[in-house]
Amino acid sequence: MKIIVISGSPRKQAVTQTMMKFVFDYAKSKNAETKFINLSDGGVECYKGYDMTYSATTTQAAKDIMDADVWLVGTPIYNSFFSAALKNLFEYVNY
């Protein structure tokens, strides 16, 4: 089973990031096929459409999300909604 852990906070020193690193460490100890996407690291480009070319980091993040069986998502709530960085990441998902 493939697990993806996503920290949806764009802030460099966020409580969400600390919590999701703990979740990642625990999930990784139970399942070797666990990957971590930390949106505060940057590297995920703004979504421009399916027919565009993206960086290797962005392409790998999109592939990891679509290949995962389980998503563990942590996000702060801004104005009653999750972060724009997380919304941007989900734009790459081919539903």
C-alpha positions as CSV (number, residue, x, y, z in Angstrom):
1,M,0.0,0.0,0.0
2,K,1.4,3.4,-1.0
3,I,0.9,6.3,1.5
4,I,1.5,10.0,0.8
5,V,1.8,12.4,3.7
6,I,1.1,16.0,2.8
7,S,1.9,19.1,4.8
8,G,-0.3,21.7,3.3
9,S,1.1,24.8,5.1
10,P,3.2,27.2,2.9
11,R,4.9,28.6,6.0
12,K,8.5,27.6,6.7
13,Q,8.1,27.2,10.5
14,A,4.5,25.9,10.8
15,V,2.9,23.8,13.5
16,T,1.2,21.8,10.7
17,Q,4.7,20.9,9.2
18,T,5.9,19.7,12.6
19,M,2.8,17.6,13.1
20,M,2.9,16.1,9.6
21,K,6.6,15.2,10.0
22,F,5.6,13.2,13.1
23,V,2.8,11.5,11.1
24,F,5.3,10.7,8.3
25,D,7.8,9.2,10.7
26,Y,5.1,7.0,12.2
27,A,3.6,6.0,8.8
28,K,7.1,5.2,7.5
29,S,7.8,3.0,10.4
30,K,4.7,0.9,9.6
31,N,5.0,1.0,5.8
32,A,8.1,1.5,3.7
33,E,6.2,2.8,0.7
34,T,5.4,6.2,2.4
35,K,6.4,9.5,0.9
36,F,6.2,13.1,2.2
37,I,5.3,16.2,0.4
38,N,6.1,19.4,2.3
39,L,4.6,22.4,0.5
40,S,6.7,24.9,2.6
41,D,9.8,23.5,0.7
42,G,8.5,25.1,-2.5
43,G,9.2,23.4,-5.8
44,V,5.6,22.8,-6.7
45,E,4.8,25.2,-9.5
46,C,1.5,27.0,-10.0
47,Y,-0.9,24.9,-12.1
48,K,-1.3,26.2,-15.7
49,G,-3.1,23.4,-17.4
50,Y,-2.6,19.7,-18.3
51,D,-0.9,20.4,-21.6
52,M,2.0,22.4,-19.9
53,T,5.5,21.2,-19.0
54,Y,6.4,21.3,-15.3
55,S,9.6,20.8,-13.3
56,A,10.7,17.4,-12.1
57,T,9.6,18.2,-8.5
58,T,6.1,19.2,-9.6
59,T,5.8,16.2,-11.9
60,Q,7.0,13.8,-9.2
61,A,4.6,15.3,-6.5
62,A,1.6,14.9,-8.9
63,K,2.7,11.3,-9.7
64,D,3.1,10.4,-6.0
65,I,-0.4,11.7,-5.2
66,M,-2.1,9.9,-8.1
67,D,-0.2,6.6,-7.3
68,A,-1.0,6.7,-3.6
69,D,-3.6,4.4,-2.0
70,V,-3.9,6.6,1.1
71,W,-3.5,10.4,1.5
72,L,-2.7,11.8,5.0
73,V,-3.2,15.5,4.7
74,G,-2.5,18.1,7.3
75,T,-3.4,21.7,6.6
76,P,-4.0,25.0,8.4
77,I,-7.4,26.7,7.9
78,Y,-7.2,30.2,6.4
79,N,-10.5,32.1,6.1
80,S,-12.6,28.9,6.6
81,F,-10.7,27.0,3.9
82,F,-7.4,25.1,3.4
83,S,-4.3,26.8,2.1
84,A,-4.0,27.9,-1.5
85,A,-0.7,25.9,-1.8
86,L,-2.7,22.7,-1.0
87,K,-5.5,23.7,-3.5
88,N,-2.8,24.2,-6.1
89,L,-1.3,20.8,-5.5
90,F,-4.7,19.1,-5.9
91,E,-5.1,20.8,-9.3
92,Y,-2.6,18.3,-10.6
93,V,-4.8,15.3,-9.6
94,N,-6.5,13.6,-12.6
95,Y,-9.8,12.6,-11.2
